[in-house]
Amino acid sequence: MDKRSNRVQPIRLSPEFFPLDIHKSMFINDLTITIPAFYVKSWGQKIIDEHDKDNFKWEVEIDYEGPKDLDRIKHKFKANLWLSFIKNRNKESSYRIKWIKTLLLN
């Protein structure tokens, strides 16, 4: 909290923080999002080159910290990450992440 009355400092996000606004209906109904290409590129070209039609789906564990709870509250959940092969899209913008409804109960 800022020492001046009722003012809050802006949240400074670490470079590893993946900010994404998800509309509530998208989170509850679709249960999937597209990973932004800028974030995929941060994985490095070597990793991206290893992904192809034979290596396109992975179970991942996500460490989640809300921007207001950094270093205080951490959540872990399992999700599926996969590379979809969409026509007229580059590889980096074709990664999706999907979770199951039980995540919503945590």
MORA-V428926 format. One record per backbone hydrogen bond with DSSP energy under -1.0 kcal/mol. NH is the residue of the N-H (numbers start at 1). CO is the residue of the C=O. If there is no record, write none. Layout:
BEGIN
nh->(NH	NH)
co->(CO	CO)
END
This chain:
BEGIN
nh->(2	7	17	27	28	29	31	33	35	40	41	43	44	48	49	51	58	60	62	64	69	72	73	75	77	79	80	81	82	83	84	86	89	94	96	97	98	99	103	104	105	106)
co->(7	4	14	23	24	25	26	97	95	36	37	40	41	44	45	48	81	79	77	75	66	69	69	64	62	60	98	58	96	56	94	84	86	91	82	33	80	31	100	101	102	103)
END
